[in-house]
Each structure stands twice: as C-alpha cells, then as structure tokens.
Amino acid sequence: MRRSLPFLVLLLATAAACSKSSPDRSPPSESTQAPSPQATSYDLAPGAPAARASRDGGPNVGVTAAPGVAFNYRYEFRLPPTNIAAVQEQHAQKCEQLTIAHCRITGMYYRVNNAHDVEAMLAFKLDPAVARQFGREGVAVVTGAEGMLSESEITGTDAGAQIHDANRSITELQADLQRLETQLRAPNLDADEKARLEYQAQQLRESIRAGSVQRDEAQASLATTPMVFRYASGEPTLAQTMQDTGDSFLGSATILLRVLIALLPWALAGGLIALAVMFVRRRWFGRKTAEVTTEA
C-alpha cells in the first residue's frame, strides 16, 4: 500500500494538469457568436409580396436598388389572341391607378394581322420605387388570362457616374473659361490675341452647355424608369391553321368570282360582236361565192 501511494499521487497530479490545459469545447454563447450578415433585399417596392418562379410567370429575379443606377425593363408576353386587348386595357388601368406622379403611358399600339395573329405594345414611365412591383403585377395579369411571359430583360446604366464625370468636366471648363475672361479684360490687348481668346471662350461655353445637357439627361433617367410590355399571340394550333387555310381559299375564290363578275359584261359584249361578224360573213361573203360559182 505504501508503495502505491506515490504512484496514485502522481496520477492525480497529471489528471489535474490535463484538465486545466484542455480547451473549452462547449458551444459558444449567443453573445460571443459572430453576427450573421443580413439578407440582401431585391425588392424595389417595400412590403411587396414574395413571388415564386414558374414556367408561365418567369423567374423571380430582381435587381438590387442601387443609388445612381437607372434601370430599363422590357417584358414580352404570349396570350390567346382574343385576350390581348383585355390584358392591355388592364395594364393601362393599373398605371392610371398609380396616378401620373408614379406612372405615365408613353406609347401604345394594337394590330390584328388575322384572326389568330394579334400583336400589341404598351410603354410606361414609372417611379423607380414601384417599377419592379408593377412588372410583377403585370405578369400576374397575363398568367391569369391564360398567357405566359416569353421573355424579360432588365438593363441598368450607371447614371451616377455620368453625372459625377459631367460635373467634374463642367467645373474644369468653367475654370478655363474664367481664366480666359480674365485675360480678355487685360488692357491694351492685341486685336488678334483678343479674337483668339474670344473664340476659345466661345468653344468652352458650348462645351459647358453640352455637358449640362448630358448631366440633365442622366438625372432625368434616375427620376423615371422606362418599361415596355409587348404582346403577341401564340403559335396557332392545327385546327386554327386548317381554318386559316380554308379562310384563305375562300378569300381567293371570292376575289376570283368578283373578277369574273366584273369581266362578264365585257365577255358578253365580245361574244355578241363575234356572232355578228360571223353572221355578216356568212350572209355577205357566202352570197358572193355562190354568184362566182354560177357564172363559172
């Protein structure tokens, strides 16, 4: 027993040292965990309901609202030809409900090529804050009318960078113009030198004016978002194709019948003239031939 005491003491000391040096493997508390990054919102309209991707409605992919970026939306829809006019009217009504402060109709056309081929277009200028939600609701109207989204495109232009570059260029040009105007106010300035400086000053004024126009256009592109809806009827079915072929045949037959009816009086007149000529030839030339034969 006495011999085993030193061994037990050594074993207990080793176990105590290991327990002090071992790291804490317990899960960290919530206060020590790194904060998770917030999810990026892709919805331009606050409070807009989330939509699921579908074959008819297209992918639920939006664009991040970025300051200084001007977006342009384009949608193409396919619908039954009899529903295109009604859907186009619904889209126009939704724009009117937003009032002209948030939506304006800038273009529209509707064309019927035949009973199964209809195409139309509607163009808007929208408040950037409601543009994406308006596009979503427009797609929902189409899918609710037995249609589908065939193509969509969202493009962006960095208008903020254009405005920054234009402002910097205008500032530099204004500094150069101020320097030339100072030189022009110098006394006893040579006539040729004055003419040269005035010409350079005029060129700078025109450049400043052009830069201001470019800056104003970039600022206007940030204030409104263009959006275009294009509508087209889908591919015709076999029955519709056969019906179109029959309608085309009947149309051609109708045109041919009209031509024949128009030419009928002339044909009758020509026939009567031919009969008269034949009658005269038989009565006149036939009698002469008989007399010549008798004399011989």
Backbone bond lengths (Angstrom), bond angles and torsions (degrees), N, CA, C in turn:
res aa  C-N    CA-C-N  psi(-1)  N-CA   C-N-CA  omega(-1)  CA-C   N-CA-C  phi
1 M - - - 1.464 - - 1.516 110.51 -
2 R 1.345 117.39 -45.53 1.459 119.78 178.71 1.522 111.41 -62.22
3 R 1.340 116.23 -34.65 1.467 118.17 179.68 1.529 111.55 -67.68
4 S 1.350 118.35 -29.64 1.478 120.39 -176.44 1.523 111.82 -84.29
5 L 1.349 119.24 -14.67 1.467 120.04 -178.54 1.534 112.44 -61.94
6 P 1.357 119.04 -48.95 1.480 117.13 179.15 1.520 112.32 -58.32
7 F 1.297 117.87 -36.54 1.481 120.79 -179.03 1.531 110.56 -66.95
8 L 1.356 117.02 -39.93 1.468 120.11 179.16 1.519 111.25 -67.20
9 V 1.333 116.18 -40.63 1.470 119.61 177.94 1.510 111.23 -61.54
10 L 1.339 117.01 -43.78 1.464 121.11 178.82 1.526 111.23 -62.94
11 L 1.333 117.63 -40.06 1.472 121.68 -179.63 1.523 111.44 -65.23
12 L 1.363 116.63 -41.40 1.466 119.78 178.97 1.524 111.86 -67.11
13 A 1.307 118.11 -37.43 1.472 121.32 178.65 1.521 111.41 -65.35
14 T 1.334 116.08 -40.65 1.480 120.37 179.16 1.519 110.75 -64.41
15 A 1.355 117.24 -41.30 1.467 120.47 -179.68 1.525 110.92 -65.36
16 A 1.347 117.42 -38.70 1.466 120.21 178.88 1.526 111.53 -65.50
17 A 1.344 116.68 -40.13 1.474 119.96 178.94 1.516 111.31 -64.68
18 C 1.329 118.17 -39.85 1.478 121.39 -179.59 1.517 110.86 -66.85
19 S 1.355 117.36 -37.58 1.463 119.52 -179.72 1.520 111.39 -67.27
20 K 1.325 119.00 -30.26 1.469 121.54 178.43 1.515 112.10 -74.75
21 S 1.335 116.74 -37.45 1.474 119.85 -175.01 1.513 113.33 -86.12
22 S 1.352 119.80 -13.65 1.482 119.99 -176.83 1.516 109.10 -74.34
23 P 1.391 120.12 138.62 1.474 122.95 -179.28 1.508 110.33 -72.40
24 D 1.325 114.11 156.91 1.466 120.24 178.85 1.523 108.95 -77.86
25 R 1.311 115.90 116.42 1.459 120.55 -177.40 1.525 112.31 -96.32
26 S 1.303 117.84 7.46 1.462 119.73 178.94 1.512 109.88 -73.76
27 P 1.357 118.45 148.40 1.467 121.07 -178.42 1.504 111.32 -63.19
28 P 1.308 118.51 141.43 1.464 121.29 -179.27 1.507 110.85 -66.29
29 S 1.295 115.29 152.03 1.454 120.81 178.68 1.517 110.13 -75.00
30 E 1.342 115.18 168.31 1.462 119.85 -177.79 1.513 111.51 -64.95
31 S 1.345 116.51 -27.67 1.463 118.76 -178.68 1.506 112.47 -73.20
32 T 1.337 117.58 -23.86 1.466 120.39 -178.40 1.504 112.84 -97.67
33 Q 1.333 118.58 -8.50 1.463 120.06 -179.64 1.517 109.68 -75.71
34 A 1.384 114.81 148.63 1.459 119.63 179.03 1.511 109.23 -71.06
35 P 1.314 118.16 139.43 1.459 120.10 -178.66 1.521 109.95 -67.90
36 S 1.348 116.56 137.66 1.465 121.23 179.96 1.507 109.25 -78.80
37 P 1.334 116.95 141.81 1.465 119.24 -179.50 1.509 110.29 -65.39
38 Q 1.334 115.35 144.56 1.451 120.00 179.33 1.517 110.20 -72.85
39 A 1.324 114.96 145.27 1.462 119.75 178.78 1.520 109.51 -69.54
40 T 1.320 116.49 138.12 1.457 121.50 179.90 1.508 109.69 -77.92
41 S 1.299 117.84 131.05 1.463 121.33 178.68 1.518 109.60 -88.45
42 Y 1.336 116.00 131.57 1.456 121.48 178.59 1.515 112.19 -105.80
43 D 1.311 117.06 11.85 1.458 120.19 -176.90 1.520 108.41 -98.98
44 L 1.336 116.21 123.55 1.447 120.26 179.42 1.513 111.92 -78.14
45 A 1.319 117.28 -23.06 1.459 120.31 -179.46 1.506 108.75 -101.94
46 P 1.351 119.98 122.28 1.458 120.87 -179.66 1.512 110.86 -66.58
47 G 1.323 115.10 138.51 1.438 119.80 178.30 1.505 114.62 77.76
48 A 1.345 118.97 11.21 1.453 120.77 -177.86 1.503 109.71 -74.67
49 P 1.332 117.80 140.18 1.453 119.91 -179.61 1.499 111.41 -71.75
50 A 1.325 115.94 144.44 1.454 120.45 179.35 1.515 109.69 -73.27
51 A 1.330 115.81 142.22 1.455 121.32 -178.96 1.514 109.19 -118.32
52 R 1.312 115.32 148.38 1.447 120.37 179.16 1.520 110.34 -95.79
53 A 1.324 114.76 149.03 1.450 119.03 177.88 1.526 109.36 -72.09
54 S 1.331 115.88 144.76 1.454 121.33 178.81 1.511 108.64 -148.86
55 R 1.332 115.07 166.72 1.458 119.07 -178.81 1.516 111.35 -68.29
56 D 1.337 116.98 -41.36 1.453 120.53 -178.03 1.523 112.24 -80.54
57 G 1.348 117.26 -35.02 1.455 120.45 -176.97 1.508 114.58 -89.53
58 G 1.337 118.73 -10.49 1.452 121.42 179.01 1.519 112.23 84.10
59 P 1.321 118.01 175.40 1.472 121.51 -178.60 1.511 111.45 -72.42
60 N 1.325 115.65 147.99 1.460 121.18 177.50 1.527 108.78 -89.50
61 V 1.318 115.38 68.56 1.461 122.09 -178.85 1.515 107.71 -116.58
62 G 1.323 116.43 124.07 1.446 120.91 178.80 1.513 111.28 -116.88
63 V 1.303 114.85 -169.66 1.464 120.48 179.92 1.524 108.05 -121.35
64 T 1.310 115.81 144.94 1.450 121.18 178.66 1.523 109.61 -73.48
65 A 1.320 116.14 131.08 1.463 120.41 177.86 1.524 108.90 -66.13
66 A 1.303 116.51 108.46 1.461 121.76 -177.61 1.520 108.66 -115.99
67 P 1.320 118.34 128.79 1.464 119.57 178.52 1.522 110.79 -65.20
68 G 1.322 114.91 135.60 1.450 120.05 178.53 1.507 114.96 88.17
69 V 1.335 119.69 2.07 1.467 123.03 -179.97 1.521 108.60 -109.26
70 A 1.322 116.53 126.23 1.467 122.74 178.28 1.521 108.51 -100.09
71 F 1.334 116.61 122.65 1.457 122.21 -176.74 1.523 110.83 -101.47
72 N 1.345 114.24 154.89 1.458 122.42 179.34 1.529 107.47 -135.07
73 Y 1.328 117.69 124.17 1.461 122.93 -176.00 1.528 110.18 -108.62
74 R 1.344 114.77 141.95 1.471 120.45 175.73 1.525 108.66 -143.01
75 Y 1.340 116.33 128.16 1.459 122.92 179.46 1.530 109.25 -125.73
76 E 1.321 115.75 140.77 1.462 121.95 173.83 1.521 108.60 -124.36
77 F 1.339 115.68 129.65 1.459 122.12 -175.92 1.523 110.41 -119.11
78 R 1.343 114.10 152.46 1.469 121.64 171.65 1.525 107.71 -122.39
79 L 1.328 115.18 128.15 1.451 121.14 -177.46 1.524 109.95 -140.83
80 P 1.342 116.80 163.46 1.465 119.06 169.09 1.528 109.35 -58.99
81 P 1.304 119.05 139.69 1.474 120.33 -174.70 1.512 113.79 -58.86
82 T 1.341 117.56 -28.33 1.464 119.75 -178.91 1.527 112.61 -76.66
83 N 1.329 118.69 -11.37 1.471 121.92 -177.23 1.523 113.35 -102.91
84 I 1.319 118.04 -8.79 1.464 120.36 -173.11 1.527 111.23 -64.77
85 A 1.319 117.87 -45.16 1.465 120.33 -177.85 1.528 111.01 -61.86
86 A 1.345 117.28 -43.20 1.466 120.30 -179.09 1.518 111.64 -65.51
87 V 1.344 117.80 -41.30 1.465 121.01 179.31 1.522 110.41 -66.24
88 Q 1.313 117.34 -40.63 1.462 120.50 177.71 1.529 110.84 -61.00
89 E 1.319 117.28 -40.48 1.464 120.49 177.44 1.531 111.36 -65.51
90 Q 1.334 117.82 -39.36 1.461 120.19 178.66 1.532 111.29 -63.51
91 H 1.330 116.80 -41.07 1.459 119.98 177.87 1.535 110.79 -63.05
92 A 1.318 116.20 -40.79 1.462 119.46 178.44 1.529 110.87 -64.97
93 Q 1.324 117.58 -38.63 1.458 120.88 178.49 1.525 111.54 -65.89
94 K 1.343 117.81 -38.81 1.457 120.33 177.63 1.530 111.04 -62.95
95 C 1.309 116.65 -37.01 1.469 119.85 177.00 1.518 110.46 -66.63
96 E 1.332 117.50 -41.43 1.459 120.39 179.72 1.525 111.55 -65.82
97 Q 1.332 117.20 -32.62 1.462 120.25 178.76 1.524 112.10 -65.73
98 L 1.329 117.45 -26.59 1.465 120.76 178.52 1.523 112.38 -78.56
99 T 1.326 117.79 -9.52 1.465 125.34 -176.66 1.532 110.13 70.57
100 I 1.327 114.87 161.29 1.463 119.82 -175.82 1.518 112.49 -68.68
101 A 1.320 117.09 -13.44 1.474 119.23 177.27 1.522 111.51 -70.32
102 H 1.324 117.17 -22.63 1.467 120.81 -177.28 1.534 113.11 -121.54
103 C 1.323 118.75 -17.31 1.470 120.18 -177.99 1.521 109.56 -154.27
104 R 1.328 115.42 135.12 1.461 121.89 175.99 1.526 108.95 -136.46
105 I 1.319 116.93 138.93 1.457 122.48 175.53 1.526 107.86 -86.83
106 T 1.339 116.62 122.16 1.466 120.99 -176.13 1.526 113.32 -111.13
107 G 1.327 118.39 -5.89 1.464 120.09 179.60 1.511 110.72 -169.89
108 M 1.369 116.09 151.88 1.454 119.93 -178.65 1.515 108.90 -163.56
109 Y 1.339 117.52 140.68 1.468 121.31 166.66 1.516 109.11 -152.49
110 Y 1.348 114.54 157.57 1.463 122.89 -178.79 1.531 106.83 -146.48
111 R 1.341 116.47 125.50 1.464 120.24 -176.09 1.520 109.77 -138.17
112 V 1.343 115.33 134.34 1.459 122.64 177.48 1.525 107.69 -110.83
113 N 1.334 116.23 110.98 1.459 120.21 177.35 1.528 111.54 -81.08
114 N 1.319 116.65 -41.68 1.457 122.95 171.39 1.526 107.29 -157.58
115 A 1.328 116.19 -173.93 1.461 119.61 -174.04 1.519 113.05 -61.63
116 H 1.336 117.78 -24.23 1.461 121.24 -176.55 1.527 112.73 -117.21
117 D 1.325 117.85 10.10 1.462 121.73 -178.70 1.523 108.59 -132.54
118 V 1.335 115.73 100.20 1.467 122.59 -178.71 1.520 108.04 -127.90
119 E 1.314 116.94 138.53 1.458 121.60 177.21 1.527 108.93 -137.93
120 A 1.331 115.25 148.31 1.463 120.37 -176.78 1.526 109.22 -153.37
121 M 1.348 115.54 168.24 1.466 121.26 -179.01 1.520 108.72 -151.37
122 L 1.331 115.33 146.89 1.457 122.02 175.97 1.530 107.48 -143.15
123 A 1.330 117.31 126.32 1.461 122.87 -177.59 1.527 109.61 -115.94
124 F 1.338 116.00 141.04 1.464 122.01 -176.99 1.523 110.01 -129.81
125 K 1.338 114.65 159.67 1.467 123.74 164.16 1.526 105.92 -123.00
126 L 1.351 116.35 118.12 1.461 121.55 -170.38 1.522 111.79 -117.56
127 D 1.323 114.25 156.60 1.456 121.09 168.07 1.529 107.61 -66.09
128 P 1.328 119.27 126.90 1.471 119.96 -177.59 1.526 113.60 -54.97
129 A 1.335 118.02 -27.55 1.463 120.07 -177.23 1.524 112.60 -70.52
130 V 1.334 117.91 -22.35 1.469 120.41 -176.83 1.517 112.14 -115.17
131 A 1.318 118.13 4.12 1.465 120.73 -172.26 1.522 112.25 -63.15
132 R 1.326 117.53 -49.02 1.468 118.88 -175.23 1.524 111.73 -67.35
133 Q 1.321 116.88 -40.61 1.458 119.37 178.60 1.524 110.76 -65.07
134 F 1.313 117.92 -37.16 1.463 120.79 177.06 1.526 110.45 -63.44
135 G 1.335 117.32 -39.71 1.459 119.89 176.35 1.518 112.16 -63.78
136 R 1.336 117.18 -41.38 1.467 120.68 177.79 1.524 111.08 -60.51
137 E 1.327 116.24 -46.40 1.456 119.55 -178.90 1.527 110.84 -66.24
138 G 1.335 116.81 -33.68 1.459 119.05 176.26 1.514 112.26 -64.34
139 V 1.335 116.91 -40.06 1.473 120.60 177.22 1.531 109.91 -65.62
140 A 1.335 117.20 -38.62 1.463 120.16 179.94 1.528 111.14 -63.53
141 V 1.322 117.32 -37.28 1.459 120.42 177.64 1.528 110.27 -63.04
142 V 1.330 116.72 -40.98 1.465 120.80 -178.94 1.522 111.13 -66.68
143 T 1.321 117.16 -46.81 1.468 119.52 -179.32 1.524 111.03 -65.85
144 G 1.333 117.92 -29.03 1.454 120.50 176.42 1.514 113.40 -73.97
145 A 1.341 117.17 -13.78 1.464 122.10 179.02 1.525 111.10 -107.19
146 E 1.328 117.03 31.10 1.464 123.47 177.13 1.528 111.71 65.25
147 G 1.328 115.97 28.76 1.456 119.93 178.29 1.510 111.17 -113.74
148 M 1.330 116.21 -174.90 1.455 121.64 -178.97 1.524 109.48 -151.36
149 L 1.337 114.70 156.78 1.461 121.57 174.50 1.526 108.24 -85.53
150 S 1.324 116.76 113.81 1.463 120.23 -178.48 1.524 112.64 -90.43
151 E 1.337 118.04 -25.78 1.470 120.08 -179.30 1.519 109.00 -162.06
152 S 1.324 116.05 140.91 1.470 121.12 175.26 1.521 108.71 -142.08
153 E 1.327 115.37 147.84 1.463 120.56 -178.14 1.523 109.27 -148.45
154 I 1.321 115.85 134.06 1.460 122.61 175.76 1.521 107.88 -126.04
155 T 1.311 116.53 118.83 1.459 121.31 179.22 1.527 108.92 -118.21
156 G 1.326 115.77 150.66 1.459 121.23 -178.62 1.518 112.00 -130.12
157 T 1.313 115.46 146.81 1.465 122.83 177.60 1.518 108.68 -124.90
158 D 1.320 116.00 132.99 1.463 120.81 -178.98 1.524 108.81 -78.33
159 A 1.337 115.65 79.15 1.462 120.56 -179.09 1.521 111.56 -69.77
160 G 1.331 117.25 -28.99 1.456 119.75 179.12 1.517 112.50 -61.82
161 A 1.337 116.23 -40.89 1.468 119.74 177.65 1.525 110.63 -66.30
162 Q 1.343 116.78 -38.11 1.464 119.45 178.08 1.521 111.08 -63.95
163 I 1.327 116.65 -40.33 1.463 119.75 178.88 1.523 110.58 -65.50
164 H 1.341 116.49 -42.01 1.477 120.13 179.18 1.526 110.79 -62.58
165 D 1.337 116.94 -45.68 1.469 119.80 179.91 1.524 111.18 -64.32
166 A 1.342 116.68 -39.98 1.463 119.78 179.95 1.527 110.55 -64.77
167 N 1.329 117.48 -42.09 1.472 119.96 178.85 1.528 111.55 -63.44
168 R 1.315 116.31 -41.59 1.460 119.11 179.16 1.522 111.19 -65.38
169 S 1.340 116.38 -41.94 1.458 119.50 179.15 1.520 111.48 -65.19
170 I 1.339 116.99 -40.92 1.466 120.26 178.98 1.519 110.72 -64.20
171 T 1.321 117.60 -39.76 1.466 120.76 178.82 1.528 111.13 -62.21
172 E 1.325 116.44 -43.93 1.463 120.32 178.84 1.535 111.19 -64.88
173 L 1.325 116.70 -42.13 1.468 119.79 179.67 1.521 111.34 -66.46
174 Q 1.315 117.52 -38.48 1.463 120.26 178.04 1.528 111.29 -65.02
175 A 1.334 117.01 -36.15 1.468 119.92 176.48 1.527 110.98 -65.02
176 D 1.331 116.88 -42.41 1.472 120.20 177.28 1.523 111.10 -64.37
177 L 1.346 116.09 -39.88 1.467 119.63 179.40 1.521 110.61 -65.07
178 Q 1.304 117.68 -40.15 1.463 120.57 178.20 1.529 111.15 -63.85
179 R 1.336 115.78 -37.35 1.462 118.71 178.09 1.527 111.04 -65.57
180 L 1.337 117.36 -41.19 1.464 119.77 179.05 1.522 111.31 -67.76
181 E 1.328 117.75 -38.66 1.466 119.58 178.76 1.522 110.97 -65.43
182 T 1.326 117.10 -33.15 1.467 119.93 175.61 1.529 110.50 -65.34
183 Q 1.320 116.43 -41.47 1.465 119.92 177.53 1.526 111.73 -65.58
184 L 1.338 116.33 -34.69 1.465 119.44 -179.61 1.527 111.95 -69.18
185 R 1.321 117.19 -25.04 1.469 120.06 179.14 1.530 112.70 -83.43
186 A 1.319 116.68 0.51 1.474 119.69 179.95 1.531 109.62 -68.87
187 P 1.341 118.35 141.57 1.475 120.24 179.65 1.535 110.92 -75.24
188 N 1.362 113.21 156.50 1.468 120.72 176.59 1.533 111.53 55.78
189 L 1.346 117.05 42.68 1.456 121.36 179.72 1.513 109.98 -81.83
190 D 1.310 116.63 133.00 1.464 121.44 179.79 1.527 110.09 -61.01
191 A 1.345 116.64 145.14 1.466 121.31 -176.40 1.526 111.40 -63.04
192 D 1.322 116.46 -44.54 1.471 119.19 179.36 1.521 111.21 -64.53
193 E 1.322 116.33 -41.61 1.455 119.98 179.13 1.528 110.75 -65.36
194 K 1.332 116.39 -38.77 1.458 120.02 178.65 1.531 111.01 -64.13
195 A 1.345 115.46 -42.67 1.468 118.99 179.18 1.532 110.99 -62.97
196 R 1.339 116.32 -39.80 1.459 120.12 179.86 1.524 110.76 -65.20
197 L 1.336 117.00 -43.37 1.456 120.55 -179.86 1.528 111.65 -66.86
198 E 1.337 117.48 -38.80 1.462 120.21 177.89 1.526 111.39 -64.79
199 Y 1.323 116.23 -37.99 1.469 119.32 177.63 1.532 110.73 -64.56
200 Q 1.329 116.84 -44.13 1.460 120.03 178.07 1.527 111.53 -63.74
201 A 1.327 116.84 -38.19 1.460 120.46 178.92 1.532 110.90 -64.91
202 Q 1.335 116.32 -39.28 1.457 119.53 178.37 1.526 111.58 -65.73
203 Q 1.315 117.13 -39.01 1.461 120.74 176.60 1.525 111.27 -62.57
204 L 1.326 115.93 -40.06 1.466 119.27 178.82 1.529 111.01 -66.39
205 R 1.336 117.46 -39.67 1.469 119.98 178.27 1.526 111.05 -61.68
206 E 1.330 117.55 -41.01 1.463 120.69 178.66 1.531 111.01 -65.99
207 S 1.326 116.66 -38.72 1.467 119.22 177.44 1.525 111.29 -65.73
208 I 1.325 116.86 -39.07 1.468 120.26 177.64 1.524 110.07 -64.40
209 R 1.336 116.39 -40.48 1.463 119.99 179.37 1.532 110.68 -64.11
210 A 1.337 117.48 -42.89 1.464 120.51 179.08 1.525 111.57 -65.35
211 G 1.333 116.75 -39.50 1.459 119.66 177.48 1.520 112.20 -65.27
212 S 1.330 116.76 -35.39 1.463 119.95 178.10 1.523 111.15 -66.93
213 V 1.338 116.26 -39.02 1.467 119.68 177.96 1.526 110.52 -64.32
214 Q 1.327 116.30 -43.11 1.468 119.94 178.64 1.526 110.80 -63.02
215 R 1.318 117.73 -41.09 1.465 120.79 178.80 1.524 111.12 -64.94
216 D 1.340 116.56 -41.42 1.467 119.70 -179.81 1.528 111.03 -65.43
217 E 1.325 117.51 -37.95 1.466 120.02 177.90 1.526 110.90 -65.11
218 A 1.322 116.92 -40.25 1.466 119.88 178.11 1.523 110.82 -65.10
219 Q 1.324 117.23 -40.24 1.459 120.26 178.24 1.527 111.38 -66.09
220 A 1.349 116.59 -36.66 1.469 119.88 177.86 1.525 111.14 -67.17
221 S 1.341 117.67 -34.20 1.465 119.78 178.93 1.520 111.89 -67.25
222 L 1.325 117.49 -25.25 1.467 120.34 176.30 1.522 111.73 -79.23
223 A 1.326 116.90 -24.57 1.458 120.26 -176.84 1.520 112.70 -77.92
224 T 1.350 118.11 -28.59 1.463 121.69 -178.99 1.530 109.52 -133.73
225 T 1.331 115.46 153.46 1.462 122.14 179.29 1.525 109.05 -117.78
226 P 1.338 118.73 117.34 1.466 119.90 177.42 1.536 110.80 -72.74
227 M 1.327 115.90 143.84 1.463 122.27 176.81 1.525 108.29 -145.17
228 V 1.327 115.79 134.91 1.469 121.58 -178.24 1.517 108.96 -125.57
229 F 1.339 116.71 129.78 1.461 123.80 172.34 1.530 107.62 -108.17
230 R 1.333 116.08 125.82 1.468 121.00 175.04 1.519 108.32 -117.34
231 Y 1.319 115.62 134.94 1.454 121.86 -177.16 1.526 109.30 -119.35
232 A 1.335 115.75 140.64 1.463 121.10 177.29 1.521 107.94 -149.34
233 S 1.330 115.40 148.45 1.459 119.86 176.60 1.518 109.51 -77.35
234 G 1.320 116.92 151.80 1.459 121.26 -178.54 1.523 112.03 -74.84
235 E 1.335 115.27 -178.98 1.456 120.35 178.21 1.526 109.83 -65.41
236 P 1.343 118.28 134.17 1.464 120.12 -178.82 1.524 111.70 -68.34
237 T 1.332 115.47 148.08 1.458 120.61 176.96 1.530 109.98 -77.34
238 L 1.348 115.43 173.61 1.467 119.93 179.72 1.519 110.86 -62.16
239 A 1.332 117.43 -41.07 1.463 119.91 179.27 1.528 110.80 -64.46
240 Q 1.350 116.55 -40.13 1.456 119.26 178.40 1.521 111.60 -66.73
241 T 1.339 116.19 -38.12 1.462 119.39 177.65 1.526 111.06 -63.53
242 M 1.349 116.98 -43.59 1.461 120.41 177.71 1.522 110.91 -64.10
243 Q 1.318 116.97 -38.55 1.454 119.97 177.75 1.525 111.13 -64.97
244 D 1.358 116.23 -41.63 1.462 119.65 177.33 1.523 111.06 -62.58
245 T 1.355 116.66 -39.93 1.469 119.92 178.17 1.524 110.58 -63.40
246 G 1.345 116.61 -44.03 1.460 119.49 177.83 1.513 112.01 -63.33
247 D 1.344 116.42 -41.75 1.468 119.44 178.17 1.520 111.09 -63.58
248 S 1.345 116.58 -38.82 1.461 119.84 178.00 1.529 111.28 -64.54
249 F 1.362 116.37 -41.27 1.465 119.67 178.43 1.524 111.00 -63.69
250 L 1.336 116.29 -44.26 1.459 119.46 179.49 1.530 111.01 -64.59
251 G 1.335 115.93 -37.30 1.455 118.44 177.76 1.514 112.08 -64.52
252 S 1.347 116.68 -42.58 1.465 120.18 178.43 1.523 111.06 -65.04
253 A 1.369 116.17 -41.13 1.459 119.54 178.89 1.529 111.15 -64.30
254 T 1.321 115.87 -37.22 1.466 119.39 178.61 1.531 111.03 -64.93
255 I 1.324 116.15 -41.94 1.470 119.83 178.81 1.528 110.36 -64.07
256 L 1.349 116.26 -43.65 1.455 119.57 179.12 1.523 111.38 -62.33
257 L 1.334 117.65 -40.68 1.456 121.32 178.90 1.523 111.16 -64.35
258 R 1.325 116.70 -39.62 1.454 119.54 177.12 1.518 111.89 -62.97
259 V 1.366 115.55 -39.87 1.472 119.15 178.30 1.535 110.18 -63.44
260 L 1.348 115.97 -43.11 1.464 119.40 179.66 1.523 111.79 -63.82
261 I 1.331 116.25 -41.61 1.464 119.30 178.31 1.526 111.07 -64.05
262 A 1.337 116.19 -38.43 1.460 119.32 178.61 1.523 111.93 -67.06
263 L 1.361 117.34 -33.48 1.467 120.76 -178.66 1.523 113.06 -87.58
264 L 1.338 117.52 -10.79 1.460 120.06 -175.75 1.525 112.98 -59.98
265 P 1.317 121.16 -45.74 1.489 118.90 178.64 1.520 112.99 -59.65
266 W 1.339 115.88 -40.13 1.457 118.59 179.07 1.520 111.22 -67.10
267 A 1.330 116.78 -37.29 1.465 119.65 177.30 1.523 111.31 -65.01
268 L 1.333 117.37 -42.07 1.470 120.31 177.43 1.523 111.72 -63.48
269 A 1.331 115.48 -41.64 1.470 118.92 178.49 1.518 110.85 -63.60
270 G 1.349 116.35 -42.09 1.461 119.06 178.00 1.518 111.99 -63.74
271 G 1.345 116.47 -39.09 1.462 119.73 178.19 1.511 112.33 -64.44
272 L 1.323 117.93 -41.48 1.464 120.95 178.48 1.518 111.15 -64.54
273 I 1.312 116.00 -41.07 1.476 118.66 177.73 1.519 110.95 -62.95
274 A 1.331 117.11 -41.56 1.465 119.96 178.50 1.516 111.51 -63.73
275 L 1.331 118.75 -41.64 1.462 121.59 177.49 1.530 111.20 -63.02
276 A 1.341 115.69 -39.69 1.478 118.30 178.97 1.519 111.17 -65.16
277 V 1.317 116.28 -41.65 1.474 119.21 179.25 1.526 110.89 -63.74
278 M 1.332 117.37 -42.60 1.465 120.69 178.57 1.530 111.26 -63.92
279 F 1.338 117.28 -39.82 1.462 120.70 178.87 1.518 111.54 -63.28
280 V 1.329 115.84 -45.02 1.466 120.12 -179.97 1.513 110.43 -64.42
281 R 1.285 119.07 -42.49 1.453 121.82 -179.42 1.516 110.99 -62.88
282 R 1.348 117.54 -40.90 1.466 119.33 -179.72 1.536 111.92 -68.83
283 R 1.332 116.33 -41.44 1.458 118.59 -178.28 1.509 112.54 -74.39
284 W 1.288 117.36 -40.30 1.465 120.59 -174.51 1.516 111.44 -84.55
285 F 1.323 116.06 -57.48 1.464 118.94 -176.59 1.529 111.21 -71.40
286 G 1.330 117.40 -28.89 1.469 119.12 177.18 1.514 111.81 -66.97
287 R 1.342 118.97 -39.07 1.450 121.71 177.94 1.512 110.89 -65.70
288 K 1.335 117.51 -41.47 1.463 119.73 179.28 1.523 111.40 -63.57
289 T 1.262 117.19 -39.11 1.462 120.18 179.22 1.519 111.36 -64.78
290 A 1.349 118.31 -37.96 1.463 121.59 178.91 1.527 111.45 -67.06
291 E 1.343 117.69 -39.86 1.464 120.34 179.08 1.512 111.43 -65.59
292 V 1.315 117.58 -39.83 1.478 120.50 179.57 1.527 109.67 -63.82
293 T 1.317 116.97 -39.09 1.458 120.73 -179.37 1.543 110.88 -67.09
294 T 1.339 117.06 -38.70 1.474 121.06 178.91 1.516 111.53 -65.22
295 E 1.307 118.25 -45.00 1.443 122.13 178.19 1.531 111.99 -61.07
296 A 1.293 115.58 -37.79 1.466 117.49 -179.75 1.513 110.33 -70.26
